[in-house]
């Protein structure tokens, strides 16, 4: 996960890059500012599909690994430690 300082640095870097773009080519900067929410909305269904597939793969993984977890837990309980 992102640390709070990394998020703040990333936000500051993005702001400075946008301001630099605004100074050098202001029509492109304004177009980017307007197009960003539209592109984000267009890509939102793909993000939802990614979340669904991640959940499905995790479910399949847990179903496949369940017998190994159950059998492994039983074997671990039977181990005798000689000290």
N, C-alpha and C positions, 0 to 999 in steps of 0.2 A: 504494500500500500504506500501511497505517497505520504511523506512526512509534511507537516504544516509548512516548514521552511521551503521545501521543494516546490510546493504548490504556489506559494507567494512569489518565489523567484521565477517560476514559469509564467505566472500572470504578468509580472513586471516585464519580463523579456518580450512577451507577446504584445504588450502595450507599447513598449519602445519600438519594436519592429513595425507596428502599425503606424505609429507617429512618423517614423522615418519614411515609410511608404507614402504617407499623406503629404509629407513635405516634398518628396521627389516626384510623385505622380498622383496627384489628388483625385483625378477621375477614377483611376483603378482602385484606390483606397476606398472611395465611397461605394463603388460597385461591389467590392469585397465585403464591405460592411452590410450592404443590402442583401447580397446573395448568400451570405453565411447562414442566416436562419432558414432560408428556403432550401438550401442544400441539406441542412440538418434535418428538416422535416421530411425530405425525400429519402434520406438514409435511415430514418427511424424504424421503418418496418424491418430492415435488415438487422438492426440491433436486436429487435424483439425475436426474430428468427434465430439469431445467435444465442440468445438467452435460453430459448426453448430447446435447441439442440444440445447446449451444454448440460441442461437438466436431464435430457434423455440419455446422453452418454454417461452421465454420473449414475443414473438409475440402472442402466445396463451393467456398468462396472460393479455396482454394489450387488446386483443380482448374481453376477458371475463370481464375485469374490466371497459371497456369503458362505458357501460350503467350506471354503478354506479357512475362513475366520472361525466357524463353529468347530471344525475338527482341530484346528490349531489351538484353540482355547482348551479343549479337553486334554490334548497331549501335554500342554504346559502345566496343567494341574497335576498330572501324574508323575512329573519329574521329581525324583528324590535327590536331595542335596546331601552329600556326606561331608560333614565338616570335621 
